[in-house]
Amino acid sequence: RMQRVGHALALAGLDAPMPAGGFYVFPKVPPPWSDGDAFARDLLERHGVAVVPGSVFGDAFADRFRLCFACDDALLDEGLERLVDAVTRTSEAGTVVDDSTRITVNPKHARPEAL
């Protein structure tokens, strides 16, 4: 799972150290989102993916979000695909730039219409 998360984060251009033994990552919030609160809200409302804003862990982490990967493989892959789509399809201005393709993180768990 950790390798799939690392691969998805790299596809999205997100920087996060991988845990040595944990089941979550703490990436920096990508532009155009202003902070983890805005990113987490948008990701949930527009893409159906729940992450925890970094501000929950203190003001020093407001520019990050926590992504937990302690779930079943199919759910993880679907969430990662939605996360990658959200980040890669959103321009610096905050608008969707390409809605014609969907990135598949793990074809084994992809929905048929995603292939």
Secondary structure, 3 states (H helix, E strand, C coil): CHHHHHHHHHHHCCCCCCCCCCCEECCECCCCCCCHHHHHHHHHHHHCCCCEEHHHHCHHHCCEEEEECCCCHHHHHHHHHHHHHHHHCECCCCCECCCCCCCCCCHHHCCHHHC
